[in-house]
Amino acid sequence: MNHGQLALKFGAIPAWDMSMESIVTKLSWLIGNGYSYREIQQKMVTSLRGEIEIN
């Protein structure tokens, strides 16, 4: 098992190809708007404003 798989196993949320600025901004916005951990997990891997390139 590699480090990425291990991190996911322990609850890490993948950031895909987002920049550090996008990650911080998106996470801050989600937390500030009262989303639950489960909702944050779902929304962090969903492109809301083009911050994730979906193939």
Residue, then its C-alpha position, 0 to 999 in steps of 0.5 A: m500500500n502506498h502513502g496515498q492509499l494509506a492517507l485515504k484509508f485514514g480519511a484524507i480528502p484528495a485534492w486532485d489537481m487543485s492549486m494550494e490556493s484553491i484548496v485553502t479557499k474552497l475548504s475555508w468557504l465550505i467550513g465557513n458555510g457550515y457544511s458537515y465533514r461528509e458534505i465537505q468530503q463530497k464537495m472537495v472532489t467536485s468541481l464547483r467553479g472550474e478548480i478541478e479539471i475533470n477529464 
